[in-house]
C-alpha cells in the first residue's frame, strides 16, 4: 500500500491515550459534542450533536468527530498531536510525508483534520500500533518472519523482536476497555457482532475516510489481532479503478 491511506477514526484511541499519558485522569477527560462559537466543528457521522460533554467510553463506542476536534478546549491540540507522532516513531511507524504539524499556514487545518485521521499509515503499521495498545503498552516489533534459513551454511537464525514499553499499562487498560463498547449495542462495530463467536469478548475500532469510500475494522480477542481494509474505489470501463 506504498505510503498507506488516511487512518480515519482508527487514530482516535491513540490521541485519547496520549491525553492520559500527559497526566489527565480518565474521569476528567470530558469533551464537548457540539459546535463551539467562532470555531469550525465537523459533523458526527450521524450529522447530529448531543451538545453535552462526553467521556472516553462513549466517544470511542460511537466514534464521534466533534468531541475529538474539541480536544482543543482541554489542551494544546497541535502539541498533543506532535507527541502522538513521536510515539508512532517509537513504534517504528514511518512519518507521513504529507503531514507537517509545524506549518503555521496549516495550523487550523491540522487541528481539525488530524484527530479525524488525515494521517496516512499502512495496514502493517496500523497492526503495529494496535499490537502495542492491546499488549498493555508493550511494543514488540512485528516481522513477517520468525526465523531465516541460510541454505549455504545450513543454519537457522531466529528473529528476536525488539521490545520496549511505550505506554503505561494502566492507561492502555482504560482505552482497551472502552474499545469493548464498539462491539456492543450502539457501537460502530455492533453490526458484525452476530458473525463472531458469542462467548468471546472482542475489542474493536472502526474508521472510514473519503466519504466512506475507504473503511477499516480493527478486531482483537486478546490473542489474535486482525486489521481489515475495504475500499469501494471507482468503476472505469467496467473495471475496478486503481483506487482498489
Backbone as CSV, one residue per row, in Angstrom:
resi,resn,N_x,N_y,N_z,CA_x,CA_y,CA_z,C_x,C_y,C_z
1,UNK,0.830,-1.212,0.000,0.000,0.000,0.000,0.862,1.259,0.000
2,UNK,2.122,1.120,-0.384,3.013,2.278,-0.528,3.018,3.112,0.743
3,UNK,2.586,4.383,0.637,2.597,5.279,1.796,1.385,5.151,2.665
4,UNK,0.532,4.199,2.361,-0.651,3.987,3.178,-1.828,4.850,2.756
5,UNK,-2.862,4.807,3.563,-4.070,5.589,3.345,-4.431,6.313,4.634
6,UNK,-5.286,7.346,4.551,-5.708,8.040,5.775,-6.328,7.067,6.774
7,UNK,-6.012,7.275,8.053,-6.450,6.363,9.099,-7.929,6.472,9.434
8,UNK,-8.495,7.656,9.255,-9.858,7.847,9.721,-9.903,7.704,11.237
9,UNK,-11.013,7.219,11.758,-11.212,7.153,13.211,-10.325,6.139,13.919
10,UNK,-9.575,5.355,13.163,-8.661,4.384,13.772,-7.605,5.090,14.629
11,UNK,-7.380,6.378,14.381,-6.356,7.116,15.130,-6.848,7.579,16.492
12,UNK,-8.150,7.654,16.691,-8.716,8.277,17.892,-8.227,7.680,19.207
13,UNK,-8.157,6.348,19.337,-7.695,5.798,20.616,-6.304,6.276,21.022
14,UNK,-5.429,6.517,20.054,-4.058,6.905,20.370,-3.966,8.363,20.810
15,UNK,-4.850,9.197,20.301,-4.887,10.588,20.751,-5.405,10.655,22.186
16,UNK,-6.463,9.903,22.464,-7.009,9.879,23.824,-6.031,9.222,24.797
17,UNK,-5.335,8.196,24.327,-4.337,7.539,25.158,-3.240,8.518,25.549
18,UNK,-2.803,9.318,24.585,-1.733,10.269,24.883,-2.209,11.364,25.836
19,UNK,-3.492,11.687,25.780,-4.060,12.647,26.725,-3.933,12.103,28.151
20,UNK,-4.132,10.796,28.308,-3.950,10.157,29.609,-2.472,10.095,29.992
21,UNK,-1.637,9.823,29.008,-0.200,9.743,29.266,0.364,11.078,29.737
22,UNK,-0.305,12.173,29.374,0.148,13.502,29.782,-0.293,13.859,31.195
23,UNK,-0.954,12.918,31.870,-1.294,13.130,33.267,-2.755,13.407,33.563
24,UNK,-3.601,13.414,32.541,-5.020,13.631,32.756,-5.689,12.352,33.256
25,UNK,-6.576,12.489,34.217,-7.341,11.333,34.693,-8.465,11.029,33.712
26,UNK,-8.786,9.757,33.560,-9.834,9.369,32.613,-11.151,10.057,32.934
27,UNK,-11.476,10.190,34.225,-12.738,10.813,34.625,-12.787,12.289,34.262
28,UNK,-11.611,12.909,34.083,-11.559,14.337,33.754,-11.576,14.613,32.256
29,UNK,-11.462,13.561,31.468,-11.497,13.743,30.006,-12.955,13.810,29.577
30,UNK,-13.456,15.015,29.452,-14.840,15.269,29.047,-14.792,16.268,27.893
31,UNK,-15.213,15.845,26.728,-15.101,16.659,25.518,-16.484,17.003,24.990
32,UNK,-16.624,18.228,24.511,-17.941,18.740,24.112,-18.360,18.207,22.753
33,UNK,-19.533,17.594,22.722,-20.089,17.058,21.481,-21.021,18.096,20.862
34,UNK,-20.425,19.071,20.212,-21.224,20.123,19.581,-20.335,21.245,19.083
35,UNK,-20.900,22.172,18.331,-20.117,23.291,17.799,-19.752,24.294,18.880
36,UNK,-18.586,24.891,18.743,-18.113,25.937,19.645,-18.116,27.253,18.874
37,UNK,-18.677,28.247,19.462,-18.839,29.538,18.789,-17.499,30.068,18.281
38,UNK,-17.493,30.457,17.024,-16.303,31.038,16.421,-15.292,30.030,15.912
39,UNK,-15.582,28.722,16.073,-14.659,27.696,15.614,-15.395,26.667,14.769
40,UNK,-14.744,26.240,13.706,-15.358,25.213,12.864,-15.353,23.878,13.595
41,UNK,-16.501,23.235,13.578,-16.636,21.919,14.205,-17.230,20.948,13.192
42,UNK,-16.577,19.829,12.933,-17.093,18.867,11.943,-18.339,18.151,12.448
43,UNK,-19.093,17.604,11.520,-20.263,16.807,11.877,-19.840,15.446,12.395
44,UNK,-20.677,14.874,13.238,-20.537,13.468,13.568,-21.064,12.656,12.401
45,UNK,-20.814,11.360,12.431,-21.237,10.513,11.315,-22.744,10.573,11.077
46,UNK,-23.524,10.682,12.160,-24.989,10.757,12.013,-25.498,12.174,11.819
47,UNK,-24.542,13.126,11.708,-24.856,14.543,11.487,-25.679,15.154,12.629
48,UNK,-25.511,14.596,13.836,-26.201,15.130,15.000,-25.200,15.364,16.124
49,UNK,-25.500,16.352,16.969,-24.702,16.614,18.162,-25.572,16.381,19.394
50,UNK,-24.988,15.844,20.452,-25.729,15.714,21.707,-25.651,16.999,22.523
51,UNK,-24.679,17.865,22.173,-24.466,19.153,22.852,-24.252,18.981,24.352
52,UNK,-23.451,17.996,24.688,-23.064,17.773,26.084,-21.625,17.259,26.116
53,UNK,-21.037,17.280,27.285,-19.675,16.788,27.443,-19.714,15.268,27.656
54,UNK,-18.914,14.555,26.901,-18.919,13.097,26.977,-17.521,12.568,27.289
55,UNK,-17.477,11.351,27.816,-16.214,10.747,28.213,-15.643,9.811,27.164
56,UNK,-14.537,9.186,27.522,-13.790,8.328,26.600,-14.624,7.154,26.104
57,UNK,-15.351,6.503,27.007,-16.101,5.303,26.628,-17.109,5.586,25.527
58,UNK,-17.926,6.617,25.708,-18.954,6.923,24.725,-18.353,7.442,23.429
59,UNK,-17.292,8.229,23.559,-16.651,8.796,22.372,-16.133,7.696,21.452
60,UNK,-15.437,6.712,22.034,-14.877,5.637,21.210,-15.948,4.658,20.747
61,UNK,-16.923,4.405,21.578,-18.001,3.491,21.203,-18.719,3.984,19.955
62,UNK,-19.021,5.282,19.916,-19.770,5.858,18.806,-18.869,6.528,17.774
63,UNK,-17.570,6.587,18.068,-16.584,7.190,17.169,-17.006,8.597,16.742
64,UNK,-17.226,9.454,17.709,-17.720,10.804,17.445,-16.599,11.740,17.002
65,UNK,-16.906,12.590,16.037,-15.909,13.507,15.485,-15.804,14.824,16.244
66,UNK,-16.958,15.424,16.535,-16.956,16.748,17.169,-16.164,16.776,18.471
67,UNK,-16.367,15.811,19.391,-15.594,15.844,20.634,-14.095,15.693,20.413
68,UNK,-13.708,14.904,19.409,-12.279,14.734,19.152,-11.634,16.048,18.744
69,UNK,-12.301,16.806,17.902,-11.750,18.100,17.489,-11.775,19.083,18.657
70,UNK,-12.791,18.970,19.498,-12.901,19.873,20.643,-11.951,19.523,21.781
71,UNK,-11.027,18.625,21.510,-9.939,18.372,22.448,-9.114,19.644,22.606
72,UNK,-9.279,20.565,21.638,-8.595,21.860,21.671,-9.013,22.693,22.880
73,UNK,-10.167,22.395,23.468,-10.594,23.098,24.677,-9.785,22.665,25.897
74,UNK,-9.272,21.461,25.859,-8.645,20.851,27.025,-7.134,20.984,27.037
75,UNK,-6.534,21.103,25.858,-5.078,21.100,25.785,-4.614,21.796,24.511
76,UNK,-3.315,21.990,24.389,-2.723,22.485,23.150,-2.762,21.331,22.150
77,UNK,-3.741,21.359,21.262,-4.012,20.223,20.382,-2.803,19.871,19.512
78,UNK,-2.197,20.859,18.874,-1.082,20.566,17.977,0.084,19.930,18.727
79,UNK,0.371,20.437,19.903,1.467,19.853,20.694,1.155,18.404,21.060
80,UNK,-0.109,18.130,21.384,-0.517,16.756,21.697,-0.322,15.851,20.496
81,UNK,-0.708,16.331,19.314,-0.573,15.517,18.104,0.891,15.251,17.778
82,UNK,1.756,16.216,18.071,3.187,16.012,17.835,3.735,14.912,18.740
83,UNK,3.239,14.857,19.969,3.673,13.797,20.889,3.162,12.445,20.407
84,UNK,1.939,12.416,19.875,1.406,11.180,19.296,2.321,10.713,18.165
85,UNK,2.765,11.658,17.344,3.678,11.314,16.253,4.997,10.758,16.786
86,UNK,5.487,11.334,17.886,6.720,10.815,18.498,6.528,9.369,18.965
87,UNK,5.352,9.073,19.485,5.068,7.709,19.934,4.971,6.750,18.755
88,UNK,4.396,7.209,17.652,4.360,6.379,16.450,5.776,6.077,15.972
89,UNK,6.641,7.098,16.002,8.031,6.899,15.582,8.727,5.883,16.480
90,UNK,8.406,5.899,17.778,8.993,4.947,18.716,8.548,3.525,18.423
91,UNK,7.421,3.388,17.703,6.925,2.065,17.309,7.360,1.709,15.883
92,UNK,8.353,2.429,15.370,8.900,2.173,14.037,7.867,2.398,12.937
93,UNK,6.952,3.315,13.177,5.947,3.685,12.173,6.461,4.901,11.426
94,UNK,6.505,4.800,10.117,7.101,5.854,9.307,6.314,7.155,9.359
95,UNK,6.998,8.248,9.161,6.384,9.564,9.157,5.544,9.738,7.899
96,UNK,4.420,10.404,8.042,3.577,10.721,6.892,4.211,11.890,6.143
97,UNK,4.647,11.639,4.910,5.359,12.664,4.149,4.479,13.849,3.774
98,UNK,3.163,13.678,3.855,2.254,14.760,3.514,1.790,15.559,4.732
99,UNK,2.241,15.160,5.916,1.791,15.797,7.156,2.888,16.685,7.727
100,UNK,2.555,17.937,7.996,3.504,18.864,8.612,2.779,19.647,9.704
101,UNK,2.907,19.179,10.922,2.230,19.818,12.044,2.893,21.128,12.460
102,UNK,4.067,21.422,11.892,4.772,22.661,12.221,4.479,23.788,11.243
103,UNK,3.705,23.518,10.200,3.387,24.534,9.200,2.337,25.497,9.753
104,UNK,2.704,26.765,9.999,1.739,27.716,10.580,0.546,27.983,9.673
105,UNK,0.740,27.846,8.372,-0.361,28.083,7.441,-1.399,26.963,7.473
106,UNK,-1.026,25.810,8.017,-1.957,24.690,8.087,-2.382,24.390,9.523
107,UNK,-2.165,25.335,10.424,-2.454,25.108,11.831,-3.901,24.690,12.067
108,UNK,-4.844,25.482,11.616,-6.257,25.173,11.834,-6.680,23.912,11.092
109,UNK,-6.134,23.729,9.906,-6.435,22.519,9.128,-5.992,21.278,9.878
110,UNK,-4.791,21.340,10.463,-4.275,20.184,11.202,-5.036,19.945,12.500
111,UNK,-5.424,21.019,13.180,-6.173,20.881,14.426,-7.484,20.147,14.177
112,UNK,-8.099,20.403,13.029,-9.381,19.767,12.699,-9.196,18.380,12.093
113,UNK,-8.252,18.252,11.173,-8.144,17.015,10.391,-7.369,15.898,11.070
114,UNK,-6.346,16.238,11.856,-5.515,15.169,12.439,-6.321,14.230,13.336
115,UNK,-7.132,14.749,14.271,-7.876,13.825,15.138,-8.975,13.053,14.425
116,UNK,-9.250,13.431,13.174,-10.233,12.700,12.367,-9.546,11.670,11.475
117,UNK,-8.217,11.621,11.546,-7.490,10.565,10.837,-6.968,10.926,9.475
118,UNK,-6.511,12.171,9.294,-5.945,12.542,7.999,-4.550,11.940,7.809
119,UNK,-3.956,11.470,8.886,-2.621,10.890,8.809,-2.644,9.574,8.034
120,UNK,-1.659,9.383,7.151,-1.554,8.150,6.374,-0.748,7.090,7.133
121,UNK,-1.178,5.843,6.982,-0.474,4.730,7.603,-0.798,3.462,6.818
122,UNK,0.164,2.563,6.733,-0.087,1.295,6.046,-0.813,0.335,6.988
123,UNK,-1.372,-0.737,6.434,-2.052,-1.729,7.253,-1.091,-2.380,8.246
124,UNK,0.133,-2.624,7.824,1.129,-3.229,8.700,1.429,-2.307,9.875
125,UNK,1.503,-0.998,9.595,1.786,-0.029,10.649,0.600,0.109,11.614
126,UNK,-0.620,0.014,11.085,-1.800,0.022,11.955,-1.751,-1.180,12.891
127,UNK,-1.392,-2.339,12.333,-1.266,-3.543,13.157,-0.214,-3.351,14.238
128,UNK,0.885,-2.682,13.895,1.951,-2.444,14.866,1.474,-1.542,16.004
129,UNK,0.746,-0.491,15.661,0.243,0.432,16.680,-0.731,-0.270,17.622
130,UNK,-1.648,-1.049,17.046,-2.646,-1.732,17.876,-2.049,-2.921,18.621
131,UNK,-0.986,-3.525,18.075,-0.286,-4.568,18.836,0.202,-3.989,20.157
132,UNK,0.749,-2.785,20.090,1.261,-2.137,21.297,0.136,-1.788,22.253
133,UNK,-0.948,-1.261,21.711,-2.090,-0.888,22.544,-2.679,-2.094,23.256
134,UNK,-2.925,-3.178,22.516,-3.560,-4.360,23.091,-2.603,-5.230,23.901
135,UNK,-1.317,-4.878,23.887,-0.319,-5.630,24.651,0.139,-4.821,25.865
136,UNK,-0.827,-4.106,26.465,-0.557,-3.320,27.682,0.531,-2.273,27.498
137,UNK,0.619,-1.727,26.272,1.588,-0.676,26.008,2.985,-1.167,25.718
138,UNK,3.165,-2.490,25.660,4.483,-3.071,25.392,4.650,-3.308,23.894
139,UNK,5.510,-2.533,23.285,5.777,-2.633,21.844,6.672,-3.828,21.544
140,UNK,6.229,-4.671,20.628,7.041,-5.762,20.104,7.092,-5.580,18.586
141,UNK,8.249,-5.354,18.075,8.372,-5.068,16.648,7.895,-6.247,15.814
142,UNK,6.902,-6.007,14.979,6.339,-7.054,14.138,7.258,-7.365,12.962
143,UNK,7.216,-8.607,12.548,8.001,-9.039,11.397,7.224,-10.107,10.644
144,UNK,7.461,-10.176,9.350,6.824,-11.218,8.539,7.517,-12.563,8.736
145,UNK,8.683,-12.572,9.407,9.459,-13.801,9.560,9.739,-14.081,11.031
146,UNK,9.624,-15.338,11.415,10.030,-15.753,12.762,11.470,-16.246,12.772
147,UNK,11.955,-16.680,11.606,13.335,-17.140,11.500,13.763,-17.126,10.030
148,UNK,15.059,-17.173,9.816,15.619,-17.158,8.453,16.584,-18.336,8.305
149,UNK,16.394,-19.111,7.247,17.257,-20.270,6.983,18.305,-19.915,5.933
150,UNK,19.562,-20.178,6.245,20.666,-19.965,5.321,21.030,-21.309,4.696
151,UNK,20.674,-21.562,3.425,20.928,-22.877,2.810,22.405,-23.161,2.568
152,UNK,23.228,-22.115,2.499,24.652,-22.325,2.247,25.371,-22.782,3.512
153,UNK,24.952,-22.236,4.645,25.583,-22.608,5.918,24.761,-23.635,6.689
154,UNK,23.565,-23.918,6.171,22.661,-24.863,6.830,22.390,-24.436,8.278
155,UNK,22.103,-23.149,8.435,21.829,-22.605,9.767,20.489,-21.869,9.756
156,UNK,19.906,-21.779,10.923,18.656,-21.041,11.106,18.893,-19.928,12.113
157,UNK,18.588,-18.727,11.711,18.724,-17.584,12.618,17.328,-17.134,13.043
158,UNK,17.039,-17.249,14.304,15.741,-16.836,14.826,15.643,-15.317,14.905
159,UNK,14.476,-14.836,14.565,14.238,-13.402,14.639,13.809,-13.050,16.060
160,UNK,14.647,-12.310,16.770,14.320,-11.875,18.132,13.807,-10.440,18.055
161,UNK,12.511,-10.241,18.217,11.950,-8.906,18.014,12.347,-7.926,19.112
162,UNK,12.511,-6.673,18.693,12.793,-5.591,19.628,11.559,-5.330,20.481
163,UNK,11.759,-5.085,21.772,10.649,-4.799,22.669,10.964,-3.567,23.507
164,UNK,9.920,-2.794,23.804,10.070,-1.693,24.757,8.689,-1.253,25.227
165,UNK,8.625,-0.702,26.418,7.366,-0.195,26.954,7.150,1.215,26.420
166,UNK,6.050,1.402,25.678,5.757,2.705,25.079,4.750,3.476,25.935
167,UNK,3.682,2.801,26.339,2.627,3.429,27.126,2.510,2.729,28.480
168,UNK,1.914,3.432,29.446,1.700,2.805,30.749,0.595,1.763,30.641
169,UNK,0.754,0.687,31.390,-0.226,-0.396,31.351,-1.608,0.092,31.778
170,UNK,-1.649,0.922,32.806,-2.926,1.415,33.321,-3.687,2.208,32.269
171,UNK,-3.009,3.078,31.550,-3.690,3.911,30.549,-4.167,3.097,29.354
172,UNK,-3.386,2.090,28.956,-3.848,1.247,27.847,-5.060,0.424,28.257
173,UNK,-5.129,0.036,29.528,-6.291,-0.696,30.015,-7.555,0.148,29.903
174,UNK,-7.442,1.442,30.175,-8.595,2.343,30.093,-9.096,2.421,28.657
175,UNK,-8.177,2.549,27.714,-8.566,2.674,26.305,-9.105,1.360,25.760
176,UNK,-8.438,0.247,26.051,-8.914,-1.041,25.530,-10.263,-1.412,26.128
177,UNK,-10.471,-1.064,27.375,-11.780,-1.315,27.986,-12.870,-0.552,27.242
178,UNK,-12.574,0.680,26.857,-13.545,1.476,26.102,-13.821,0.867,24.737
179,UNK,-12.821,0.216,24.156,-12.984,-0.372,22.824,-13.865,-1.621,22.834
180,UNK,-14.167,-2.154,23.995,-15.148,-3.237,24.061,-16.534,-2.728,23.683
181,UNK,-16.796,-1.472,23.990,-18.101,-0.892,23.693,-18.399,-0.778,22.211
182,UNK,-17.346,-0.773,21.395,-17.530,-0.669,19.938,-18.355,-1.839,19.414
183,UNK,-18.221,-3.009,20.065,-18.917,-4.205,19.611,-20.257,-4.422,20.317
184,UNK,-20.624,-3.489,21.166,-21.890,-3.591,21.885,-22.971,-2.761,21.202
185,UNK,-24.210,-2.949,21.611,-25.326,-2.221,21.012,-25.064,-0.718,21.048
186,UNK,-25.218,-0.072,19.900,-24.939,1.349,19.796,-23.534,1.660,19.346
187,UNK,-22.657,0.645,19.334,-21.288,0.836,18.889,-21.151,0.698,17.389
188,UNK,-20.109,1.274,16.823,-19.944,1.280,15.366,-19.624,-0.095,14.789
189,UNK,-19.231,-1.054,15.638,-18.928,-2.404,15.147,-19.981,-3.431,15.492
190,UNK,-21.077,-2.993,16.081,-22.097,-3.932,16.556,-22.708,-4.753,15.424
191,UNK,-22.747,-4.181,14.213,-23.396,-4.877,13.096,-22.670,-6.161,12.687
192,UNK,-21.405,-6.337,13.099,-20.695,-7.576,12.744,-20.617,-8.536,13.934
193,UNK,-21.176,-8.139,15.077,-21.065,-8.980,16.274,-21.712,-10.344,16.073
194,UNK,-22.822,-10.388,15.331,-23.534,-11.654,15.133,-22.743,-12.642,14.289
195,UNK,-21.706,-12.180,13.608,-20.882,-13.049,12.771,-19.768,-13.725,13.568
196,UNK,-19.591,-13.302,14.821,-18.461,-13.747,15.626,-18.916,-14.656,16.765
197,UNK,-18.013,-15.440,17.333,-18.367,-16.312,18.465,-19.006,-15.522,19.600
198,UNK,-20.079,-16.053,20.145,-20.841,-15.329,21.157,-20.160,-15.300,22.524
199,UNK,-19.330,-16.284,22.809,-18.739,-16.398,24.137,-17.357,-15.756,24.237
200,UNK,-17.009,-14.909,23.277,-15.696,-14.261,23.255,-15.870,-12.750,23.374
201,UNK,-15.041,-12.123,24.195,-15.041,-10.662,24.317,-14.116,-10.086,23.249
202,UNK,-14.618,-9.136,22.477,-13.823,-8.534,21.418,-13.586,-7.053,21.695
203,UNK,-12.410,-6.590,21.301,-12.063,-5.176,21.311,-11.988,-4.754,19.846
204,UNK,-12.492,-3.570,19.535,-12.533,-3.194,18.121,-12.489,-1.684,17.936
205,UNK,-12.125,-1.288,16.726,-12.226,0.118,16.308,-12.495,0.132,14.821
206,UNK,-13.446,0.942,14.434,-13.761,1.109,13.017,-13.355,2.507,12.579
207,UNK,-13.245,2.678,11.277,-12.923,4.000,10.744,-13.238,4.071,9.269
208,UNK,-13.662,5.233,8.821,-13.923,5.455,7.397,-13.256,6.756,6.959
209,UNK,-12.924,6.843,5.687,-12.336,8.056,5.127,-12.891,8.292,3.727
210,UNK,-12.650,9.489,3.220,-13.036,9.847,1.854,-14.506,9.557,1.579
211,UNK,-15.366,10.095,2.449,-16.794,9.898,2.247,-17.204,8.453,2.322
212,UNK,-16.582,7.715,3.226,-16.873,6.288,3.461,-16.467,5.401,2.283
213,UNK,-15.591,5.910,1.418,-15.095,5.087,0.307,-14.091,4.049,0.805
214,UNK,-13.343,4.422,1.849,-12.402,3.502,2.474,-12.900,3.185,3.877
215,UNK,-12.778,1.931,4.282,-13.219,1.545,5.619,-12.246,0.609,6.290
216,UNK,-12.075,0.778,7.614,-11.204,-0.092,8.404,-12.005,-0.750,9.517
217,UNK,-11.593,-1.947,9.877,-12.047,-2.583,11.107,-10.841,-3.238,11.764
218,UNK,-10.555,-2.823,12.988,-9.508,-3.446,13.793,-10.219,-4.291,14.835
219,UNK,-9.860,-5.569,14.929,-10.565,-6.500,15.812,-9.555,-7.348,16.571
220,UNK,-9.786,-7.502,17.878,-8.874,-8.298,18.691,-9.650,-9.026,19.778
221,UNK,-9.263,-10.279,20.028,-9.896,-11.061,21.101,-8.936,-11.253,22.273
222,UNK,-7.859,-10.477,22.290,-6.861,-10.617,23.338,-5.680,-11.467,22.936
223,UNK,-5.850,-12.276,21.880,-4.766,-13.131,21.376,-4.456,-12.857,19.914
224,UNK,-5.499,-12.745,19.118,-5.348,-12.551,17.675,-5.803,-11.144,17.298
225,UNK,-4.997,-10.479,16.483,-5.306,-9.123,16.019,-5.538,-9.157,14.518
226,UNK,-6.662,-8.584,14.094,-6.998,-8.508,12.664,-7.182,-7.049,12.282
227,UNK,-6.553,-6.651,11.190,-6.754,-5.310,10.637,-7.288,-5.476,9.221
228,UNK,-8.518,-5.060,9.001,-9.159,-5.224,7.689,-9.381,-3.864,7.038
229,UNK,-9.151,-3.802,5.740,-9.352,-2.575,4.969,-10.207,-2.894,3.745
230,UNK,-11.233,-2.109,3.544,-12.106,-2.274,2.382,-12.191,-0.949,1.657
231,UNK,-12.053,-0.987,0.337,-12.224,0.230,-0.442,-13.176,-0.044,-1.596
232,UNK,-14.063,0.908,-1.826,-15.036,0.741,-2.901,-14.504,1.255,-4.227
233,UNK,-13.421,2.048,-4.176,-12.798,2.516,-5.402,-13.771,3.174,-6.349
234,UNK,-13.555,2.963,-7.631,-14.465,3.511,-8.630,-14.466,2.597,-9.851
235,UNK,-15.533,2.652,-10.618,-15.673,1.817,-11.798,-15.233,2.598,-13.030
236,UNK,-14.329,2.008,-13.796,-13.840,2.627,-15.025,-13.930,1.610,-16.156
237,UNK,-14.829,1.867,-17.094,-14.985,0.982,-18.252,-15.174,-0.472,-17.806
238,UNK,-16.102,-0.658,-16.888,-16.469,-1.976,-16.370,-15.354,-2.663,-15.585
239,UNK,-14.351,-1.898,-15.185,-13.278,-2.439,-14.353,-13.144,-1.596,-13.093
240,UNK,-12.712,-2.259,-12.028,-12.470,-1.526,-10.797,-11.242,-0.658,-10.960
241,UNK,-11.373,0.625,-10.607,-10.277,1.577,-10.792,-9.098,1.304,-9.878
242,UNK,-8.015,2.030,-10.092,-6.760,1.801,-9.383,-6.849,2.074,-7.891
243,UNK,-7.900,2.777,-7.450,-8.019,3.066,-6.026,-8.219,1.808,-5.205
244,UNK,-8.575,0.726,-5.830,-8.637,-0.551,-5.110,-7.293,-1.241,-5.196
